Amino acid sequence: MGMPLAEQVRVTVAALMHATGESQAQVAGVLGVTQGQVSRRQSGAAAWSLGDCEALARHWRIGVLDFLAGPTRACEALAEERNGPAVVAGERPGGAR
């Protein structure tokens, strides 16, 4: 079995913050909380709520299920949002060769 969901959310938030270059203070602004509250959530001293997860997924323009699926899927969804779907070498958009 994989890591507990609470830990997975912390790792996902960290990965998305790294990918976007955002700070805890910026994430706090999105959520309307203090940087200290984000720090407590990231350290595991406090829990991320489902509302937090929804707000962060919306902020990063990824699906909440992608967000909850873990850091790999969340970062893939972030890349797709920023760059469009990945195109396989030699393939035109839409799957045509």
N, C-alpha and C positions, 0 to 999 in steps of 0.2 A: 504494500500500500504506500502511496505517496505521502508527502508532508501534510500536516494538519492544515485545514483551510485558512485559519488565522495567520499561520506562518506564510502560507502561499500568498495571501493578500499583501503582507508586509514586503515580501520579495518582489512581487509584481509592482507595487508602488515604487520601490527603490529602482527597479529596472526601467520603468517608464520615466521616472525623474531623471535618471542618467541619460536615457535616450533623447529626452527633450531639453536637457540642460536646466531643468527647473529646480529651484531650491525648496526646502521645507517651508520657507516663508511664502513663496509663491503658491504652493499647494494649500497652505493655510488660508491664503486670500480667497482661493476658489471655494473653500469649504466654509469660510466665515468663522474660522477659529484662529487661535494663536499658533505661532511657530512651535511653542512649547507643547501644545496639545498634539501637533503632528509628530513631534519628536517622541512623545509618550506612546503614541500609536505605533510608530516605527520600531520602538524598542520592545514592544510587547507589554508595556506597563498598562496600556489601555487598548481597547479593541476598536478596530475599524467597524463602523456600522454598515448595514446594507445601503442606507441612504448615502453614506460617504462613498461607497463603491459606485453607486449609480451616478453621483455627482462627478466623480473623477473620470469615469468612463465617458460621460457626456463631454466633459472638459477636453479630454484627449480624443474625442470623436471616434471612439471604438465601442463596440457592443458590450453590454455589461457581461454577457456570457463569455466573450473573449477575455475580458478583464478577469473574470473569476476562474478562467481556465488555466491561469498561471502566466508567468513572465514570458515564456517563449511565445505563446499564442497572442498575448497582449501586444508584444513588440512587433510581431508579424502584422497584426491588425493595424497598429500605428503606422508601420511602413506602407501598408496598402492605402491607408487614408491619405498619407502624405504623397505617395508616388504612384498611386493606381495599382491595380493588380500586377503581380509579377508576370513577365512574359518569358516563356521558355525560348532558349536560343533557336533561331530559325523559324519561330512561330510568329505570326502576325496577331495583333490583338483580336480577340474573339475566337482564337484557336485555329485559324486557317494557316496553312503553310504556303 
